[in-house]
Amino acid sequence: MKLVGFFNKDGGTFRTTDMEAYEKRAEATFREAGHDFEAIVFSGKEIVPAMERAARRDDIDGIVAGGGDGTISAAASIAWKNGVALGVVPAGTMNLFARSLKVPLDIWQALDVLATGEVDHVDIASANGRPFIHQFSAGLHARMVRYRNSFSYRSRFGKMRASVRAAFGVVLNPPEFEVEFQALGVRETRRVSAVSVSNNPFGENALLYADNLRSGELGFYTAKPLKPIGVARLAVDMLRGKVRENADVMVMHPAEVHLHFPKLRAKANCVMDGELLPLERDISIKLHPEELKVLVKQGLAAQVNEAERREPAA
C-alpha cells in the first residue's frame, strides 16, 4: 500500500519521544513490510490540514495517524470521507479508538502491528453529518470537560489530574435538563443529567470504549436527574464497567437516534470525541456500518465471524 504517516509531536506520548528517531523507525518498519511509506512530524495545528491534503490525493491508499484521541478522531473523519484506510498509533491519554481496534498501546509496537497488518472495515457514527468514532454526549460529561478545560496542564498526567478535579466539581454540581428523543420507534421526553450516544455499545471496561466496532448499533444512554450521591454512584459503576447495571441509567441500542433539546441554554455544550462544542437544539445521530477502513493486526478480522459482526448487542 502507499501510505503517509502523520505524527502529532504535541500529542501525549510524543511530547517526550525523540520524534526524529521515531519518524525513521516508522519509515523503516513500513518499508520493510513492503509498503510505500513516508512519515512526517507535525505540530497539533498543522496536522489536520496536512492529512486532508494527503487523503485527497489519487495515489494514496491510506494514512497512518499518531497522536491523541482528537488527532485520531480527525484522521478517522478524513479517511472516511475520502475512502482511504486509517492506521492508528496511540500516543494520547486514553487512546480509546486504538483500544477498540486492539492496537498495542506502545507506540513502537504499534508500528510493527500496523505495518504487517490487514485492512478491515468498522462502523463509524455521525451527529448532524459530523463523524465521530467514540461518543457524543451532553450533560455530565460536557460539564466535566468544560471544568477540565478551565485548568492548566502541560502533560498527560497533568490532564488526568485536571480530569479528576473536574469530576469532583461535577459530582457537587450535576446538571439537569430536558431532552426529547426518538429511537427504535419510541418517542419520549425526559428530564436527565446526562445523554450519551456511542459508536457501538460500550464494553464492560472502566474507560467506556466499545469492545466491538462492527455490531451495527449505537449505544444510547440517558441518566435521570441525579443528586451528588447519584453521580458518585454512577462514577463507581463506570469504574467497574457496570454502567448498564446502574438503576438510574436507561440503555438502548438503535442504529439511529434523534435528539431535541426544547429549553436549550445559549451557551450549552456537548462533547464529540473529547472536543467541547456548542450544543445544537436538534441532533440526528446515525451509525454507518462498516464504512471506515482501518489497519488492524493480521488475522484479527478473521477472528470475528459474520454472525458476530451483525449479532445485536445484549
Protein Blocks (a to p, Z undefined) as FASTA:
>chain_A
ZZdddddfkgojlmmccfklmmmmmmmmmmmnopacddddddfklmmmmmmmmmmpmkbg
bdcddddfklmmmmmmmmmmnopacddddfbfnommmmmnopafbfklmmmmmmmmccdd
dddddeehiacfkbgcehjlmmmmmmmmmpccfbfklmmmmmmmmmmmmmmmccdddddd
deehiacddddfbdcddehiadddfkopafbfclopacddddddddfklmmmmmmmmmno
pmmmpmkbccdddfbdcdddfkbcfkbccdeehiacdddfbdcddddehkaccdddehkl
mmpcfklmmmccZZ
